[in-house]
């Protein structure tokens, strides 16, 4: 099924919204000054439905979504893609073996071919799962890597939910931190993990290997990569069931013995977002944090990290509408990026968004 839509404007960033943002953030981010390379956002082709707690990955000119939390709070495992050239959303007719939300979509090559992997997440009952799933765009097929479920645990030995905290470097996925919940199915306790695990899809033996831990235990970290360096940006700390967004940022060059906690922190606390890192091109040596969640709220703020100066700054303009738990993927190139955001929750979680946005430097 192919669905085409004309772009439409849903919300406008006004002075009233800016005032609300300043009130929520205390003005700290705006004091950081203009960003080195602003990204301007316009509305893209909307989804056929509201979708949140999802992610996207681009293969062959198509952006694939491997499941989502729907507007009625159910969880779907349906695989859809956005055809960039055709400017349309298409239902593949395939569903993931386990319906999933709260995941990151990671492109990895294994013995079968190019796959889009997910590590854990939440299933249709809300349970935090250890399932490793993969979708192969070339054959429109799915698989479960039953031999190597996600091993991440919190200190209380609960199954860990990393959410947005996954980065890929040289065909290996790195899963950063996580948390557990007393409200999960089955119930565990409210806890936070600093564990970092590496998944190697081509390993002949066990595919998971433990890596140096984060210096700050937290979940829903926003991950970004520049070269071989991974940035763990913000996230949440679960304290007795209350999630508190964090300003913490740390970096790690893959292979080094520990994470660098001296990396500049965010000027405002952010969680459940999307970040894009670039080594070269128009956004060279920067990380763009597109949107700022502050569970259960969201801000339209766009923050940018300058690697050379080790500083964060606020873009002159933000997103068209506040969102968190959105999907995100670069549908351009490294030299000429085109940042694409998909769905998510609105500013107060009252609406599951069907809108998308495109960011250009």
C-alpha positions as CSV (number, residue, x, y, z in Angstrom):
1,X,0.0,0.0,0.0
2,X,1.4,3.4,-1.0
3,X,0.2,6.5,0.7
4,X,0.9,10.1,-0.6
5,X,0.3,13.3,1.3
6,X,0.7,17.0,0.6
7,X,2.9,18.6,3.2
8,X,0.9,20.6,5.8
9,X,1.7,23.0,8.6
10,X,0.6,21.7,12.0
11,X,2.2,24.1,14.5
12,X,4.3,27.3,14.3
13,X,7.1,28.3,16.7
14,X,5.8,31.6,18.1
15,X,7.0,34.1,20.6
16,X,4.6,32.5,23.1
17,X,6.3,29.1,22.6
18,X,9.7,30.7,22.9
19,X,8.6,32.3,26.2
20,X,7.5,28.8,27.4
21,X,10.8,27.3,26.4
22,X,12.7,30.0,28.3
23,X,10.5,29.3,31.4
24,X,11.2,25.6,31.2
25,X,14.9,25.7,30.5
26,X,15.7,28.7,32.7
27,X,17.2,30.4,29.7
28,X,20.5,28.6,30.1
29,X,20.6,27.2,26.6
30,X,20.0,30.5,24.9
31,X,22.8,32.1,26.9
32,X,25.2,29.8,25.0
33,X,25.0,31.9,21.9
34,X,24.5,31.0,18.2
35,X,25.5,27.7,16.8
36,X,28.4,27.3,14.4
37,X,26.1,26.0,11.7
38,X,22.4,26.5,12.1
39,X,20.0,23.9,10.8
40,X,16.7,25.2,9.5
41,X,13.6,22.9,9.7
42,X,10.7,22.6,7.4
43,X,7.7,20.2,7.5
44,X,8.1,16.9,5.6
45,X,5.6,14.4,4.3
46,X,3.5,13.1,7.3
47,X,3.1,9.5,8.3
48,X,-0.3,7.8,7.5
49,X,-0.8,7.5,11.3
50,X,0.5,8.9,14.6
51,X,3.6,7.0,15.8
52,X,6.0,7.5,18.6
53,X,8.8,5.6,20.4
54,X,10.3,4.6,17.1
55,X,13.3,5.1,14.9
56,X,14.2,5.0,11.2
57,X,17.1,3.7,9.1
58,X,17.9,4.5,5.5
59,X,18.8,1.7,3.0
60,X,18.6,2.1,-0.8
61,X,16.8,5.4,-0.8
62,X,14.1,4.3,1.7
63,X,13.7,5.1,5.4
64,X,12.5,2.0,7.2
65,X,10.5,2.1,10.5
66,X,10.3,-1.3,12.3
67,X,7.4,-0.8,14.6
68,X,6.1,2.0,16.9
69,X,3.7,3.0,19.7
70,X,0.4,4.0,18.1
71,X,-1.9,6.8,19.0
72,X,-4.2,4.4,20.9
73,X,-1.1,3.3,23.0
74,X,-1.0,-0.1,21.3
75,X,2.3,-1.4,19.9
76,X,2.7,-2.3,16.2
77,X,5.5,-4.4,14.6
78,X,4.5,-3.4,11.1
79,X,7.4,-2.4,8.8
80,X,6.9,0.7,6.8
81,X,9.2,2.8,4.6
82,X,9.4,6.3,3.3
83,X,10.3,6.3,-0.4
84,X,12.5,9.4,-0.6
85,X,12.3,9.8,-4.4
86,X,8.6,9.0,-4.6
87,X,7.8,11.2,-1.5
88,X,5.4,8.5,-0.2
89,X,5.0,6.1,2.8
90,X,4.7,2.4,1.9
91,X,3.5,-0.6,3.9
92,X,5.9,-3.5,3.3
93,X,3.3,-6.1,4.3
94,X,5.8,-7.6,6.8
95,X,5.9,-7.3,10.6
96,X,8.7,-7.8,13.0
97,X,8.5,-11.2,14.9
98,X,7.9,-9.3,18.2
99,X,6.0,-6.0,17.9
100,X,8.3,-3.3,19.3
101,X,8.6,0.2,20.6
102,X,11.4,2.1,22.4
103,X,14.2,1.0,20.2
104,X,17.0,2.2,18.0
105,X,17.3,1.1,14.3
106,X,20.9,0.1,13.6
107,X,22.2,-0.8,10.1
108,X,24.7,-3.7,10.2
109,X,26.0,-6.2,7.7
110,X,25.9,-9.9,8.7
111,X,26.3,-13.2,6.8
112,X,22.9,-12.8,5.3
113,X,23.4,-9.2,4.0
114,X,22.5,-5.7,5.1
115,X,20.1,-5.8,8.0
116,X,18.4,-3.2,10.3
117,X,18.8,-4.4,13.9
118,X,16.9,-3.7,17.1
119,X,18.2,-4.5,20.6
120,X,15.6,-5.0,23.3
121,X,12.8,-2.4,23.7
122,X,9.3,-2.9,24.8
123,X,6.8,-5.5,23.4
124,X,3.1,-5.2,22.9
125,X,2.4,-5.9,26.6
126,X,4.8,-3.2,27.7
127,X,7.4,-5.7,28.9
128,X,11.1,-4.8,28.6
129,X,12.5,-7.5,26.3
130,X,16.0,-8.9,25.5
131,X,15.0,-9.9,21.9
132,X,17.5,-9.0,19.1
133,X,15.6,-8.7,15.8
134,X,16.6,-7.9,12.3
135,X,14.8,-6.8,9.1
136,X,16.5,-7.4,5.7
137,X,15.3,-4.8,3.2
138,X,16.7,-6.6,0.1
139,X,14.4,-9.7,0.8
140,X,11.7,-8.1,2.9
141,X,12.3,-10.7,5.6
142,X,12.8,-10.7,9.3
143,X,14.7,-12.8,11.8
144,X,15.4,-13.2,15.5
145,X,18.9,-13.7,16.7
146,X,17.9,-16.2,19.3
147,X,21.4,-17.3,20.2
148,X,22.4,-13.8,21.4
149,X,19.7,-11.9,23.3
150,X,20.6,-8.5,24.7
151,X,22.5,-9.2,28.0
152,X,22.2,-5.7,29.5
153,X,21.2,-5.6,33.2
154,X,20.8,-2.9,35.8
155,X,22.6,-3.3,39.2
156,X,19.5,-5.0,40.6
157,X,19.8,-7.6,37.8
158,X,16.7,-6.3,36.0
159,X,16.5,-6.4,32.2
160,X,17.8,-3.0,31.0
161,X,15.9,-0.8,28.5
162,X,18.4,1.3,26.5
163,X,15.8,3.0,24.3
164,X,17.6,5.6,22.1
165,X,21.1,4.7,23.4
166,X,22.6,2.7,20.5
167,X,25.5,3.8,18.2
168,X,27.2,2.0,15.3
169,X,30.9,2.2,14.6
170,X,32.6,0.1,11.9
171,X,29.8,-2.4,11.6
172,X,29.5,-3.0,15.4
173,X,26.6,-1.7,17.5
174,X,27.3,-0.2,21.0
175,X,24.4,-0.2,23.4
176,X,24.7,2.6,26.1
177,X,23.2,2.4,29.6
178,X,19.6,1.7,30.3
179,X,17.0,1.5,33.1
180,X,14.4,-0.7,34.6
181,X,11.0,0.1,36.1
182,X,8.8,-1.1,38.9
183,X,5.8,-0.6,36.6
184,X,7.2,-2.9,34.0
185,X,5.7,-6.3,33.0
186,X,7.0,-8.3,34.9
187,X,7.7,-5.8,37.6
188,X,11.3,-5.2,38.7
189,X,12.6,-2.1,40.5
190,X,13.4,1.4,39.5
191,X,17.1,1.3,38.6
192,X,19.7,2.7,36.2
193,X,22.5,1.1,34.3
194,X,25.9,2.3,33.2
195,X,26.7,-0.8,31.2
196,X,28.0,-0.6,27.6
197,X,27.7,-3.6,25.4
198,X,29.2,-4.2,21.9
199,X,27.3,-6.4,19.3
200,X,29.3,-7.9,16.5
201,X,27.0,-9.3,13.8
202,X,29.8,-11.3,12.1
203,X,31.3,-12.8,15.3
204,X,31.6,-16.6,14.9
205,X,31.0,-17.1,18.7
206,X,29.2,-15.0,21.2
207,X,28.2,-11.7,19.5
208,X,28.1,-9.6,22.7
209,X,31.1,-8.2,24.6
210,X,31.1,-5.9,27.6
211,X,32.8,-2.5,27.1
212,X,34.0,0.3,29.5
213,X,31.0,1.5,31.5
214,X,29.5,5.0,31.3
215,X,30.6,7.3,34.2
216,X,27.0,8.2,34.8
217,X,24.3,5.5,34.9
218,X,21.2,6.5,33.0
219,X,18.8,5.4,30.3
220,X,17.3,6.9,27.1
221,X,20.7,8.3,26.3
222,X,20.8,10.1,22.9
223,X,23.8,8.7,21.0
224,X,25.9,10.3,18.3
225,X,29.0,9.3,16.4
226,X,31.8,11.2,14.8
227,X,34.5,9.0,13.3
228,X,35.3,6.4,16.0
229,X,34.1,8.6,18.9
230,X,30.7,8.0,20.5
231,X,28.9,10.7,22.4
232,X,26.4,9.7,25.1
233,X,24.1,12.8,25.4
234,X,21.7,13.5,28.2
235,X,19.2,10.8,29.1
236,X,17.1,10.0,32.1
237,X,17.7,8.9,35.7
238,X,14.9,6.8,37.2
239,X,14.4,7.6,40.9
240,X,11.6,5.8,42.6
241,X,9.6,5.8,39.3
242,X,10.3,9.5,38.5
243,X,12.3,10.1,35.3
244,X,14.6,13.2,35.5
245,X,16.2,14.4,32.3
246,X,20.0,14.9,32.5
247,X,22.5,17.5,31.2
248,X,25.4,14.9,31.3
249,X,27.5,14.3,28.2
250,X,30.4,12.0,27.9
251,X,32.5,10.7,25.0
252,X,34.4,7.6,24.2
253,X,36.8,6.7,21.4
254,X,36.2,3.1,20.6
255,X,39.0,1.0,22.0
256,X,40.1,3.4,24.7
257,X,40.0,2.2,28.4
258,X,37.3,4.6,29.7
259,X,34.7,7.3,28.9
260,X,35.6,11.0,29.1
261,X,33.3,12.7,31.5
262,X,35.0,16.1,30.9
263,X,33.1,16.5,27.7
264,X,31.0,19.7,27.8
265,X,27.5,19.1,29.3
266,X,24.3,20.2,27.7
267,X,23.1,23.7,28.6
268,X,19.7,22.2,29.4
269,X,18.6,18.8,30.4
270,X,17.4,16.6,27.5
271,X,16.2,13.0,27.0
272,X,14.6,10.7,24.4
273,X,15.8,12.7,21.4
274,X,17.8,12.2,18.2
275,X,21.4,13.4,17.5
276,X,23.4,13.6,14.3
277,X,27.2,13.7,14.3
278,X,29.4,14.6,11.3
279,X,33.1,14.3,10.7
280,X,33.1,16.3,7.4
281,X,30.9,18.3,5.1
282,X,28.6,21.2,5.9
283,X,28.2,20.1,9.6
284,X,31.8,19.0,10.0
285,X,32.9,18.3,13.6
286,X,29.5,19.0,15.1
287,X,26.7,17.1,16.7
288,X,23.1,18.4,16.2
289,X,20.7,17.4,18.9
290,X,17.3,17.7,17.2
291,X,14.7,18.3,19.9
292,X,14.9,18.2,23.6
293,X,12.7,15.8,25.6
294,X,12.2,16.5,29.3
295,X,9.9,13.6,30.2
296,X,6.9,13.9,30.1
297,X,7.4,17.2,28.2
298,X,9.2,18.2,25.1
299,X,10.9,21.3,23.8
300,X,11.5,22.3,20.1
301,X,15.0,23.4,21.0
302,X,17.9,22.3,18.6
303,X,21.3,22.3,20.3
304,X,24.7,21.9,18.5
305,X,28.0,20.7,19.9
306,X,31.2,22.1,18.5
307,X,33.8,19.3,18.8
308,X,36.8,21.6,18.4
309,X,35.7,24.2,20.9
310,X,34.0,21.6,23.2
311,X,31.0,23.9,23.6
312,X,27.2,23.6,23.1
313,X,25.1,26.3,21.5
314,X,21.4,26.9,20.6
315,X,20.3,27.1,17.0
316,X,18.7,30.4,16.0
317,X,15.5,28.5,15.1
318,X,14.1,25.3,16.6
319,X,11.8,22.6,15.3
320,X,8.4,23.5,13.9
321,X,6.9,21.7,16.8
322,X,8.2,20.3,20.1
323,X,8.7,16.5,20.0
324,X,10.3,13.6,21.9
325,X,10.6,9.9,21.2
326,X,10.9,10.7,17.5
327,X,12.7,8.7,14.9
328,X,15.7,10.3,13.2
329,X,17.9,9.6,10.2
330,X,20.2,11.5,7.8
331,X,18.6,11.1,4.3
332,X,21.2,13.2,2.6
333,X,25.0,12.5,2.6
334,X,27.8,13.1,5.0
335,X,28.9,16.1,3.0
336,X,25.4,17.4,2.3
337,X,23.2,16.3,5.2
338,X,19.4,16.3,5.2
339,X,18.1,15.5,8.7
340,X,14.8,13.7,8.9
341,X,12.6,13.5,12.0
342,X,9.7,11.1,12.3
343,X,6.7,11.3,14.6
344,X,7.1,11.3,18.4
345,X,5.1,12.9,21.2
346,X,4.1,16.5,21.2
347,X,5.1,19.1,23.9
348,X,3.0,17.6,26.7
349,X,2.5,14.0,25.5
350,X,-1.1,14.6,24.7
351,X,-0.7,13.9,21.0
352,X,1.1,11.1,19.1
353,X,2.5,12.9,16.1
354,X,2.1,11.9,12.5
355,X,4.2,14.8,11.3
356,X,7.8,14.8,10.0
357,X,10.5,17.5,9.7
358,X,13.5,18.0,7.4
359,X,16.5,19.9,8.6
360,X,19.1,21.5,6.3
361,X,22.2,23.4,7.3
